[in-house]
Amino acid sequence: MPDIKRVYLFGNGSAEGKAEMKNLLGGKGANLAEMNLIGVPVPPGFTITTDACNEYTKLGEDKMRELLKAEVQTAVKYVENLMHMQFGSNENPLLLSVRSGSRASMPGMMDTILNLGMNDQAVQGIIKKTGNERFAWDSYRRFVQMYGDVVLGLKPASKEEHDPFEVLIDEMKKERKVTNDLELTAADLKELVTRFKKAVKDNTGHDFPDDPWEQLWGSIFAVFNSWNNDRAVFYRQLNDIPDDWGTAVNVQAMVFGNMGESSATGVAFTRDAATGENLFNGEYLINAQGEDVVAGIRTPQQITKIGSQRWAALAGVTEEVRAAQFPSLEEAMPEVYQELYATQKKLENHTKDMQDVEFTIQEGKLWMLQTRNGKRTGFAMVKVAMDMVREGLIDEKTALLRMEPNKLDELLHPVFSGEALAKAKEIAKGLPASPGAATGQIVFFAEDAEAWAAQGKKVVLCRLETSPEDLRGMNVAQGILTARGGMTSHAAVVARGMGKCCVSGAGSINIDYKNRTMSVGNTVYKEGDWISLNGSTGQVIEGKLQTVDPELSGDFGELMKLADKYTRMYVRTNADTPKDATVARNFGAKGIGLCRTEHTFFEGDRINSMSETILADDE
């Protein structure tokens, strides 16, 4: 036994950790353990602690491998026994996923690797075992793509360039005269693996590793390193997360959403993260793996029938076409949907908060990959808390303690006036991913958004889809517009967490990064042109729109009453005019604490009379 325990096991209904161990196991690791303990189906695995991440930062890779080696080998053996598979086997290979997970939720900031353990021998073993050649080669090409990016560092050379792996995929689709990844054959995917490996060698100077253990150690240390990548450091600064918290590493047996039409992957919320509505919602993709949904590369379908019908209404899709071509999970896999619905209800009742869950369906069997408290807008924060008080899930003091002051401030941001919307020229429509009103000049790159904002300009960041590298630009933008992705894409989730207006999946928009243009039909918009976004309806509007102050909801008023009920300190306002005093009283101020009499002369034309009196030569 090591002096310090650095690895914690979970699987088959048991776990060495629990929810209260979030500081040590990270939020994801603690929740994976807790889900096991309450009977939720979770692929077995193990968590390497956040303390180990801090040790790695101090001691380096060689020493850390020495300290972790025995525990990691024991943990892999534990997963092998539960899955009846062997890591590194050519006949019955166990494949693994490697994910980060700090104690604070940091969606998309750190790195993930799937299908680890794949090599030229393992892929043949999987083909023999499953009889599904396309699935095997698809899993292999995904692994080479993720490992090549995260561990070996094959990334776009400049901001104008696309992901080098996606470029190779697009070239292959063009050669084969197909438009969808799913139309590529097993032979096509096998050829992609060869091209991917060649690209890795040509651009990084490294051969792609075949040894599964070398792959695993490379991935573990890549996750530790991702704690200090630029986007993670910036996210921590933005959200006041200490640098010394570190990230845990979660290693799990792979389950596969890309095994065919009876397999899928998805992301869901137990309530609406944008509005707070008590409605289970989310998105899924048939024959896909988890990163496909959040990356926004394919626009996913809705989980619930009502969500699908709402999406169709926004997209202008008839009910007949929706049901035939874009069915909800509830309609496509009703039995799995019912199990998923019961599981999300169980998780929300257990945690007593809105949950953000990830799941995979492998040949009709549901597996839960993650649960965490969901990021939400200020409006949703208030509604969810007040609804849960009324439902008896939480008490009044808990509701107050869940309020984040900066998110309450979102409720006071201006909205578009009805008059302005009536005259607006709608140029495109997407999904209302994060509510609010945004007006700004078009920019296409995060660095430009930062530079323009530093000059005092208002910008709207327009992307095909966002990635964690865009975080700084998203932070300074008035709003975010993406041509691809859904309500659970990176852009949508991060925008809601920031309180930014966001419209995602506006499919009629074509973005040309090289020429810095955005076109809708025959109309071309250039960088610097003004557009407006209505995050509540998904509208993309030409030009600037007038805004007005919002009307606050009844839930906000109820929340203020609770604040008055439990407060030990009252607030008086700084008000110089009747209007200021009225606004302050409406927000709950108990009186006027400061009134500067000289400011009372600013009303109307009083200042002119006062100036004449002061400067007069006589009485």
C-alpha positions as CSV (number, residue, x, y, z in Angstrom):
1,M,0.0,0.0,0.0
2,P,1.4,3.5,-0.9
3,D,1.7,6.0,2.0
4,I,-0.6,8.4,0.1
5,K,-3.6,7.1,-1.8
6,R,-3.7,8.8,-5.2
7,V,-6.2,6.5,-7.1
8,Y,-9.8,5.8,-6.1
9,L,-11.9,3.0,-7.8
10,F,-15.6,2.9,-8.8
11,G,-17.8,0.5,-10.6
12,N,-20.6,-2.1,-10.4
13,G,-22.5,-0.3,-7.7
14,S,-19.5,0.4,-5.3
15,A,-17.0,3.2,-5.0
16,E,-14.1,4.3,-2.8
17,G,-15.2,7.9,-3.1
18,K,-18.5,9.9,-2.6
19,A,-20.0,13.2,-3.5
20,E,-18.5,15.0,-0.4
21,M,-15.0,14.2,-1.6
22,K,-15.2,16.8,-4.5
23,N,-12.0,18.6,-3.3
24,L,-9.9,15.5,-3.7
25,L,-11.7,13.7,-6.6
26,G,-12.9,16.7,-8.5
27,G,-16.5,17.3,-9.3
28,K,-16.7,14.6,-12.0
29,G,-14.9,12.0,-10.0
30,A,-16.9,12.6,-6.9
31,N,-20.2,12.4,-8.8
32,L,-19.1,9.3,-10.7
33,A,-18.6,7.6,-7.3
34,E,-21.9,8.9,-6.0
35,M,-23.8,7.7,-9.0
36,N,-22.4,4.2,-8.4
37,L,-23.5,4.4,-4.8
38,I,-27.1,5.3,-5.7
39,G,-27.5,2.6,-8.4
40,V,-27.1,4.7,-11.6
41,P,-25.4,2.7,-14.5
42,V,-21.8,4.1,-14.8
43,P,-18.9,2.5,-16.8
44,P,-16.3,1.3,-14.2
45,G,-13.1,3.2,-13.8
46,F,-10.8,5.1,-11.4
47,T,-10.0,8.7,-10.5
48,I,-6.5,10.1,-9.9
49,T,-6.7,12.8,-7.3
50,T,-6.3,16.6,-7.6
51,D,-3.5,16.4,-5.1
52,A,-1.6,14.2,-7.6
53,C,-2.0,17.0,-10.2
54,N,-0.3,19.4,-7.8
55,E,2.4,16.9,-7.2
56,Y,2.9,16.5,-10.9
57,T,3.4,20.3,-11.3
58,K,6.1,20.2,-8.7
59,L,7.8,16.9,-9.4
60,G,7.5,16.4,-13.1
61,E,6.5,13.4,-15.3
62,D,9.1,10.8,-14.5
63,K,8.7,11.0,-10.7
64,M,4.9,11.1,-11.0
65,R,4.8,8.0,-13.1
66,E,6.9,6.2,-10.5
67,L,4.6,7.3,-7.7
68,L,1.4,6.4,-9.6
69,K,2.5,3.2,-11.5
70,A,1.5,0.5,-9.0
71,E,-1.9,2.1,-8.2
72,V,-2.8,2.7,-11.8
73,Q,-1.8,-0.8,-12.8
74,T,-4.0,-2.2,-10.0
75,A,-6.9,0.1,-11.0
76,V,-6.7,-1.0,-14.7
77,K,-6.8,-4.7,-13.5
78,Y,-9.9,-3.8,-11.5
79,V,-11.7,-2.4,-14.6
80,E,-10.5,-5.4,-16.7
81,N,-12.2,-7.8,-14.2
82,L,-15.5,-5.9,-14.2
83,M,-15.6,-5.6,-18.0
84,H,-14.2,-9.1,-18.7
85,M,-11.7,-7.6,-21.1
86,Q,-8.0,-7.0,-21.2
87,F,-6.1,-3.7,-21.7
88,G,-3.6,-4.2,-24.5
89,S,-5.1,-7.5,-25.7
90,N,-5.3,-8.0,-29.4
91,E,-8.3,-10.4,-29.2
92,N,-10.5,-8.8,-26.5
93,P,-9.2,-5.3,-26.0
94,L,-10.4,-3.0,-23.2
95,L,-10.5,0.6,-24.5
96,L,-10.5,3.5,-22.1
97,S,-11.6,7.2,-21.9
98,V,-9.5,9.8,-20.1
99,R,-11.2,13.0,-18.9
100,S,-10.4,15.9,-16.6
101,G,-12.4,17.1,-13.7
102,S,-11.6,19.8,-11.2
103,R,-13.6,20.6,-8.1
104,A,-15.2,23.6,-9.9
105,S,-17.1,23.0,-13.2
106,M,-15.0,24.2,-16.1
107,P,-16.9,23.1,-19.2
108,G,-14.7,22.5,-22.2
109,M,-11.6,24.1,-20.7
110,M,-9.6,20.9,-20.4
111,D,-9.0,17.9,-22.5
112,T,-10.7,14.5,-23.2
113,I,-9.4,11.4,-25.0
114,L,-11.7,8.5,-26.1
115,N,-11.0,5.0,-27.4
116,L,-7.5,4.8,-25.8
117,G,-5.8,1.5,-26.4
118,M,-6.5,1.4,-30.1
119,N,-3.7,0.2,-32.4
120,D,-3.4,-1.8,-35.7
121,Q,-3.8,-5.1,-33.8
122,A,-6.7,-4.0,-31.4
123,V,-8.8,-2.7,-34.3
124,Q,-8.7,-6.2,-35.9
125,G,-9.7,-7.8,-32.5
126,I,-12.7,-5.4,-32.2
127,I,-13.8,-6.2,-35.8
128,K,-13.6,-9.9,-35.0
129,K,-15.5,-9.5,-31.7
130,T,-18.3,-7.2,-32.9
131,G,-18.5,-8.0,-36.6
132,N,-18.8,-4.2,-37.2
133,E,-15.8,-3.1,-39.3
134,R,-17.0,0.5,-39.7
135,F,-17.5,1.0,-36.0
136,A,-13.9,-0.3,-35.3
137,W,-12.2,2.0,-37.8
138,D,-14.4,5.0,-36.8
139,S,-13.3,4.5,-33.2
140,Y,-9.7,4.2,-34.3
141,R,-9.7,7.4,-36.4
142,R,-11.4,9.3,-33.5
143,F,-8.7,8.1,-31.1
144,V,-5.9,9.2,-33.4
145,Q,-7.6,12.6,-33.9
146,M,-8.0,13.3,-30.2
147,Y,-4.6,11.9,-29.1
148,G,-2.9,13.7,-32.0
149,D,-4.5,17.0,-30.9
150,V,-4.4,16.8,-27.1
151,V,-1.2,14.8,-26.5
152,L,1.0,15.3,-29.6
153,G,-0.1,18.9,-30.3
154,L,-1.3,18.8,-33.9
155,K,-3.5,21.9,-34.1
156,P,-4.3,24.6,-36.6
157,A,-1.1,26.6,-37.5
158,S,-3.0,30.0,-37.5
159,K,-6.4,31.4,-36.6
160,E,-7.5,31.4,-40.3
161,E,-6.9,27.7,-40.6
162,H,-9.3,24.9,-39.7
163,D,-8.5,21.8,-37.6
164,P,-6.0,19.8,-39.6
165,F,-7.9,16.5,-38.9
166,E,-11.2,18.0,-40.0
167,V,-9.5,19.3,-43.2
168,L,-8.5,15.7,-44.0
169,I,-12.0,14.4,-43.3
170,D,-13.5,17.1,-45.6
171,E,-11.0,16.1,-48.3
172,M,-12.0,12.5,-48.0
173,K,-15.7,13.4,-48.2
174,K,-15.1,15.5,-51.3
175,E,-13.1,12.6,-52.9
176,R,-16.0,10.2,-52.1
177,K,-18.6,12.7,-53.2
178,V,-20.5,12.5,-49.8
179,T,-21.5,15.3,-47.4
180,N,-22.0,13.5,-44.1
181,D,-19.3,11.7,-42.0
182,L,-21.7,8.8,-41.6
183,E,-21.6,8.2,-45.4
184,L,-17.9,7.3,-45.2
185,T,-17.3,3.5,-45.4
186,A,-15.0,1.3,-43.3
187,A,-12.4,1.4,-46.1
188,D,-12.6,5.3,-46.1
189,L,-12.1,5.4,-42.3
190,K,-9.2,3.0,-42.5
191,E,-7.6,5.3,-45.1
192,L,-8.2,8.3,-42.8
193,V,-6.3,6.6,-39.9
194,T,-3.3,6.2,-42.3
195,R,-3.6,9.9,-43.4
196,F,-4.0,11.1,-39.8
197,K,-0.9,9.2,-38.6
198,K,1.1,10.6,-41.5
199,A,-0.1,14.2,-40.7
200,V,1.0,13.6,-37.1
201,K,4.4,12.5,-38.2
202,D,4.9,15.2,-40.8
203,N,3.8,18.0,-38.4
204,T,5.1,17.0,-35.0
205,G,8.0,14.8,-35.8
206,H,6.5,12.0,-33.6
207,D,5.4,8.6,-34.6
208,F,1.9,7.8,-33.3
209,P,2.4,5.5,-30.3
210,D,1.1,1.9,-30.6
211,D,1.7,0.7,-27.0
212,P,-1.5,1.1,-25.0
213,W,0.4,1.9,-21.7
214,E,2.4,4.6,-23.4
215,Q,-0.9,6.0,-24.7
216,L,-2.4,5.9,-21.2
217,W,0.5,7.7,-19.5
218,G,0.6,10.3,-22.2
219,S,-3.1,11.0,-21.8
220,I,-2.9,11.2,-18.0
221,F,-0.1,13.7,-18.1
222,A,-1.8,15.7,-20.9
223,V,-4.9,16.1,-18.6
224,F,-2.6,17.3,-15.8
225,N,-0.9,19.7,-18.3
226,S,-4.3,21.0,-19.5
227,W,-4.9,22.5,-16.0
228,N,-2.3,25.1,-16.9
229,N,-3.2,25.7,-20.6
230,D,-4.1,29.3,-21.5
231,R,-7.9,28.8,-21.7
232,A,-8.0,27.0,-18.3
233,V,-5.9,29.7,-16.6
234,F,-8.1,32.4,-18.1
235,Y,-11.3,30.6,-17.1
236,R,-10.0,30.4,-13.5
237,Q,-9.2,34.0,-13.5
238,L,-12.6,34.8,-14.8
239,N,-14.4,32.7,-12.1
240,D,-12.0,33.2,-9.2
241,I,-10.9,29.6,-9.1
242,P,-7.6,29.1,-7.3
243,D,-4.6,27.7,-9.3
244,D,-3.7,25.2,-6.5
245,W,-7.0,23.3,-6.7
246,G,-5.6,21.1,-9.6
247,T,-7.6,18.7,-11.7
248,A,-8.4,15.1,-11.2
249,V,-8.0,12.5,-14.0
250,N,-11.0,10.2,-14.6
251,V,-10.2,6.9,-16.5
252,Q,-13.2,4.8,-17.5
253,A,-14.0,1.8,-19.6
254,M,-15.3,3.0,-23.0
255,V,-18.9,2.6,-23.9
256,F,-19.8,3.3,-27.5
257,G,-22.5,5.5,-29.0
258,N,-21.1,4.9,-32.5
259,M,-21.9,1.2,-32.9
260,G,-24.9,1.8,-35.3
261,E,-28.5,2.9,-35.3
262,S,-29.3,1.5,-31.8
263,S,-26.4,3.5,-30.3
264,A,-26.3,7.2,-29.5
265,T,-24.8,9.9,-27.3
266,G,-26.2,13.0,-25.7
267,V,-26.2,15.8,-23.2
268,A,-29.3,16.8,-21.2
269,F,-30.5,19.2,-18.4
270,T,-33.1,18.3,-15.8
271,R,-34.5,21.9,-16.3
272,D,-34.1,24.5,-19.0
273,A,-30.7,26.2,-18.3
274,A,-31.7,29.3,-20.3
275,T,-35.2,30.0,-18.9
276,G,-35.4,27.8,-15.8
277,E,-38.6,26.1,-17.0
278,N,-39.2,22.7,-15.2
279,L,-38.8,20.7,-18.4
280,F,-36.3,17.9,-19.1
281,N,-34.4,18.9,-22.2
282,G,-31.3,18.1,-24.2
283,E,-29.8,16.8,-27.4
284,Y,-28.5,13.6,-28.8
285,L,-26.9,12.1,-31.9
286,I,-27.4,8.6,-33.3
287,N,-24.3,6.7,-34.1
288,A,-21.9,9.2,-32.5
289,Q,-19.5,9.7,-29.6
290,G,-19.8,12.3,-26.9
291,E,-17.5,15.0,-28.2
292,D,-19.6,15.2,-31.4
293,V,-22.5,16.8,-29.4
294,V,-20.6,19.5,-27.5
295,A,-18.2,20.3,-30.3
296,G,-21.1,21.5,-32.5
297,I,-19.7,19.9,-35.6
298,R,-23.0,18.1,-36.2
299,T,-26.3,19.8,-35.2
300,P,-28.0,17.3,-32.9
301,Q,-31.6,16.3,-32.4
302,Q,-33.8,16.9,-29.4
303,I,-34.3,14.4,-26.6
304,T,-38.0,15.1,-25.8
305,K,-40.9,15.2,-28.2
306,I,-42.0,18.6,-27.0
307,G,-38.4,19.9,-27.3
308,S,-38.3,18.5,-30.9
309,Q,-41.6,20.2,-31.8
310,R,-40.4,23.5,-30.4
311,W,-37.2,23.2,-32.4
312,A,-39.2,22.5,-35.6
313,A,-41.3,25.6,-35.0
314,L,-38.2,27.7,-34.7
315,A,-36.6,26.1,-37.8
316,G,-39.7,26.2,-39.9
317,V,-39.8,22.4,-40.2
318,T,-43.2,20.8,-40.7
319,E,-44.4,18.1,-38.2
320,E,-44.3,15.4,-40.9
321,V,-40.7,16.2,-41.8
322,R,-39.7,16.5,-38.2
323,A,-41.2,13.2,-37.2
324,A,-39.7,11.4,-40.2
325,Q,-36.2,13.0,-40.4
326,F,-35.5,14.5,-36.9
327,P,-37.3,12.4,-34.4
328,S,-36.7,12.9,-30.7
329,L,-35.1,10.3,-28.5
330,E,-38.5,9.9,-26.9
331,E,-39.9,8.7,-30.2
332,A,-36.8,6.9,-31.7
333,M,-35.9,4.9,-28.6
334,P,-38.9,5.1,-26.2
335,E,-37.7,2.5,-23.7
336,V,-34.2,4.0,-23.3
337,Y,-35.8,7.4,-23.0
338,Q,-38.0,6.3,-20.1
339,E,-35.0,5.0,-18.3
340,L,-33.1,8.2,-19.0
341,Y,-36.0,10.3,-17.8
342,A,-36.2,8.3,-14.5
343,T,-32.5,8.5,-14.0
344,Q,-32.4,12.3,-14.5
345,K,-35.3,12.7,-12.0
346,K,-33.4,10.5,-9.5
347,L,-30.3,12.6,-9.8
348,E,-32.1,15.9,-9.4
349,N,-33.9,14.7,-6.4
350,H,-30.7,13.3,-4.9
351,T,-28.6,16.4,-5.5
352,K,-31.5,18.9,-5.0
353,D,-30.3,21.0,-7.9
354,M,-30.6,21.3,-11.6
355,Q,-28.3,18.7,-13.2
356,D,-26.3,18.7,-16.5
357,V,-25.9,15.1,-17.5
358,E,-24.0,13.2,-20.3
359,F,-25.0,9.8,-21.4
360,T,-24.2,7.1,-24.0
361,I,-26.5,4.5,-25.4
362,Q,-24.6,1.4,-26.5
363,E,-26.8,-1.0,-28.6
364,G,-29.9,-0.1,-26.5
365,K,-28.2,0.0,-23.1
366,L,-28.0,3.3,-21.2
367,W,-24.8,4.4,-19.5
368,M,-24.4,7.7,-17.5
369,L,-21.0,9.4,-18.0
370,Q,-21.4,12.5,-15.9
371,T,-23.7,14.6,-13.7
372,R,-22.9,18.1,-12.3
373,N,-24.8,21.1,-11.2
374,G,-25.8,22.8,-14.5
375,K,-24.6,26.2,-15.6
376,R,-27.6,28.6,-16.0
377,T,-28.5,32.1,-16.8
378,G,-29.5,34.6,-14.1
379,F,-33.1,34.4,-15.1
380,A,-33.0,30.5,-14.8
381,M,-31.1,30.8,-11.5
382,V,-33.9,32.7,-9.9
383,K,-36.7,30.6,-11.4
384,V,-35.1,27.2,-10.6
385,A,-34.5,28.2,-7.0
386,M,-38.0,29.6,-6.4
387,D,-39.6,26.6,-8.1
388,M,-37.6,24.2,-6.0
389,V,-38.7,26.1,-2.9
390,R,-42.3,25.7,-4.0
391,E,-41.8,22.0,-4.8
392,G,-40.3,21.4,-1.3
393,L,-36.9,20.3,-2.7
394,I,-35.0,23.1,-0.9
395,D,-35.7,25.6,1.8
396,E,-35.8,29.4,1.5
397,K,-32.3,30.0,2.9
398,T,-30.8,27.5,0.5
399,A,-32.5,29.4,-2.4
400,L,-31.0,32.7,-1.2
401,L,-27.5,31.1,-0.8
402,R,-27.7,29.9,-4.5
403,M,-28.0,33.4,-5.8
404,E,-24.8,34.7,-7.5
405,P,-24.8,38.6,-7.4
406,N,-23.2,38.9,-10.9
407,K,-26.0,36.7,-12.3
408,L,-28.7,38.8,-10.7
409,D,-27.2,41.7,-12.5
410,E,-28.0,40.0,-15.8
411,L,-31.7,40.5,-15.1
412,L,-31.2,44.2,-15.3
413,H,-29.6,44.2,-18.8
414,P,-31.6,46.0,-21.5
415,V,-33.8,44.1,-24.0
416,F,-34.9,45.0,-27.5
417,S,-38.0,47.2,-27.6
418,G,-41.2,45.8,-29.2
419,E,-41.2,48.8,-31.6
420,A,-37.6,48.0,-32.7
421,L,-38.3,44.3,-33.2
422,A,-41.4,45.1,-35.3
423,K,-39.3,47.1,-37.7
424,A,-36.3,44.7,-37.6
425,K,-34.9,42.9,-40.7
426,E,-34.4,39.2,-39.8
427,I,-31.6,37.7,-41.8
428,A,-31.4,34.3,-40.2
429,K,-32.7,32.2,-37.4
430,G,-31.0,29.8,-35.1
431,L,-31.6,28.3,-31.6
432,P,-32.2,30.6,-28.6
433,A,-29.2,29.2,-26.8
434,S,-28.8,31.9,-24.2
435,P,-31.4,34.8,-23.7
436,G,-30.7,38.5,-23.9
437,A,-30.2,41.2,-26.5
438,A,-26.9,41.9,-28.2
439,T,-25.9,44.5,-30.8
440,G,-22.4,44.8,-32.2
441,Q,-20.0,44.7,-35.1
442,I,-19.2,41.4,-36.7
443,V,-15.8,39.8,-35.8
444,F,-14.7,36.3,-36.7
445,F,-11.8,35.6,-34.3
446,A,-11.5,35.7,-30.6
447,E,-8.2,37.7,-30.7
448,D,-9.9,40.4,-32.9
449,A,-12.9,40.5,-30.5
450,E,-10.4,41.2,-27.6
451,A,-8.6,43.9,-29.6
452,W,-11.8,45.6,-30.8
453,A,-13.3,45.6,-27.4
454,A,-10.1,47.1,-25.9
455,Q,-10.8,50.0,-28.3
456,G,-14.2,50.5,-26.9
457,K,-16.1,48.8,-29.8
458,K,-19.1,46.5,-29.3
459,V,-18.6,43.2,-31.1
460,V,-20.6,40.1,-31.9
461,L,-18.3,37.0,-32.2
462,C,-19.4,34.9,-35.3
463,R,-18.1,31.4,-35.6
464,L,-18.9,28.1,-37.4
465,E,-18.7,26.7,-33.9
466,T,-16.8,27.8,-30.8
467,S,-14.1,25.9,-29.0
468,P,-12.4,26.5,-25.6
469,E,-9.7,28.6,-27.4
470,D,-12.4,31.2,-28.1
471,L,-13.0,31.9,-24.4
472,R,-11.3,35.3,-24.2
473,G,-13.2,36.6,-27.2
474,M,-16.5,35.2,-25.9
475,N,-15.9,37.0,-22.6
476,V,-15.6,40.5,-24.2
477,A,-18.3,40.0,-26.9
478,Q,-21.8,41.4,-26.6
479,G,-23.1,38.2,-28.1
480,I,-22.1,35.0,-29.8
481,L,-23.4,33.6,-33.1
482,T,-22.6,30.1,-34.4
483,A,-23.6,28.5,-37.7
484,R,-23.5,25.0,-36.2
485,G,-24.2,23.3,-32.9
486,G,-27.2,23.0,-30.7
487,M,-28.5,24.0,-27.2
488,T,-25.8,21.9,-25.5
489,S,-22.9,22.9,-27.7
490,H,-19.8,24.6,-26.3
491,A,-21.0,28.0,-27.3
492,A,-24.4,27.6,-25.7
493,V,-23.1,26.2,-22.4
494,V,-20.3,28.7,-21.9
495,A,-22.5,31.6,-23.0
496,R,-25.2,30.7,-20.4
497,G,-22.5,30.4,-17.7
498,M,-21.2,33.9,-18.7
499,G,-24.7,35.5,-19.0
500,K,-24.0,36.2,-22.7
501,C,-26.6,36.4,-25.4
502,C,-26.1,33.5,-27.8
503,V,-27.7,32.2,-31.0
504,S,-26.4,28.8,-32.1
505,G,-27.0,26.5,-35.1
506,A,-28.0,29.3,-37.5
507,G,-27.6,26.9,-40.4
508,S,-28.4,29.4,-43.2
509,I,-25.3,31.4,-42.4
510,N,-22.1,30.7,-44.3
511,I,-18.9,31.9,-42.7
512,D,-15.7,32.4,-44.7
513,Y,-12.8,32.9,-42.2
514,K,-10.2,33.5,-44.9
515,N,-12.1,36.5,-46.5
516,R,-13.7,37.5,-43.1
517,T,-17.3,37.5,-44.5
518,M,-20.6,36.0,-43.4
519,S,-23.2,35.4,-46.1
520,V,-26.9,34.6,-46.0
521,G,-28.2,33.7,-49.5
522,N,-26.8,36.4,-51.8
523,T,-26.3,39.0,-49.1
524,V,-22.7,39.3,-47.8
525,Y,-21.8,40.8,-44.4
526,K,-18.2,41.9,-43.8
527,E,-16.2,42.2,-40.6
528,G,-17.2,45.4,-38.9
529,D,-20.8,45.3,-40.2
530,W,-23.5,45.7,-37.4
531,I,-25.9,42.9,-36.5
532,S,-28.1,42.2,-33.5
533,L,-29.0,38.9,-31.8
534,N,-32.2,38.1,-29.9
535,G,-31.1,35.2,-27.6
536,S,-34.7,34.7,-26.5
537,T,-36.0,33.9,-30.0
538,G,-32.9,32.9,-32.0
539,Q,-33.3,35.8,-34.4
540,V,-30.2,37.2,-36.2
541,I,-31.1,40.8,-37.2
542,E,-29.4,43.3,-39.6
543,G,-28.0,46.5,-38.1
544,K,-28.4,48.1,-34.6
545,L,-31.6,47.8,-32.6
546,Q,-32.9,50.0,-29.8
547,T,-33.1,48.6,-26.3
548,V,-35.2,49.3,-23.2
549,D,-35.0,48.4,-19.6
550,P,-36.5,44.9,-18.8
551,E,-39.5,44.1,-16.7
552,L,-38.6,41.9,-13.7
553,S,-40.4,38.6,-13.2
554,G,-42.6,37.7,-10.3
555,D,-40.0,35.2,-9.1
556,F,-37.5,38.1,-8.7
557,G,-40.0,39.9,-6.5
558,E,-40.6,36.7,-4.4
559,L,-36.8,36.3,-4.1
560,M,-36.5,39.9,-2.8
561,K,-39.2,39.2,-0.2
562,L,-37.2,36.2,1.0
563,A,-34.1,38.4,1.2
564,D,-36.1,40.9,3.4
565,K,-37.3,38.1,5.5
566,Y,-33.9,36.8,6.4
567,T,-31.7,39.9,6.1
568,R,-29.7,41.2,9.1
569,M,-28.8,44.4,7.3
570,Y,-31.0,46.8,5.3
571,V,-29.9,48.9,2.3
572,R,-30.6,52.6,1.7
573,T,-30.1,54.1,-1.7
574,N,-28.0,56.9,-3.1
575,A,-30.7,58.9,-4.8
576,D,-30.9,62.5,-5.9
577,T,-34.2,62.6,-7.8
578,P,-37.7,61.2,-7.4
579,K,-37.0,58.8,-10.4
580,D,-33.9,57.4,-8.7
581,A,-35.8,57.0,-5.4
582,T,-38.6,55.2,-7.1
583,V,-36.3,52.7,-8.9
584,A,-34.4,52.0,-5.6
585,R,-37.7,51.4,-3.7
586,N,-38.8,49.0,-6.4
587,F,-35.6,47.0,-5.9
588,G,-36.2,46.9,-2.1
589,A,-34.2,49.8,-0.7
590,K,-35.6,50.9,2.7
591,G,-34.9,54.6,2.4
592,I,-32.4,57.2,1.1
593,G,-29.0,57.1,2.7
594,L,-27.3,59.8,0.6
595,C,-28.9,62.7,-1.3
596,R,-26.6,65.2,-2.9
597,T,-28.6,68.4,-3.0
598,E,-26.5,69.9,-5.8
599,H,-27.6,67.1,-8.1
600,T,-31.2,68.1,-7.6
601,F,-30.5,71.1,-9.9
602,F,-29.7,68.8,-12.8
603,E,-33.4,68.1,-13.4
604,G,-34.9,69.9,-16.4
605,D,-33.5,73.4,-17.0
606,R,-32.9,74.1,-13.3
607,I,-29.2,74.2,-13.8
608,N,-29.5,77.2,-16.1
609,S,-31.4,79.2,-13.4
610,M,-28.8,78.2,-10.8
611,S,-25.9,79.2,-13.1
612,E,-27.5,82.6,-13.8
613,T,-28.0,83.1,-10.0
614,I,-24.4,82.2,-9.2
615,L,-22.9,84.3,-12.0
616,A,-25.2,87.3,-11.6
617,D,-23.6,90.8,-11.0
618,D,-26.4,91.8,-8.5
619,E,-29.4,90.4,-6.7
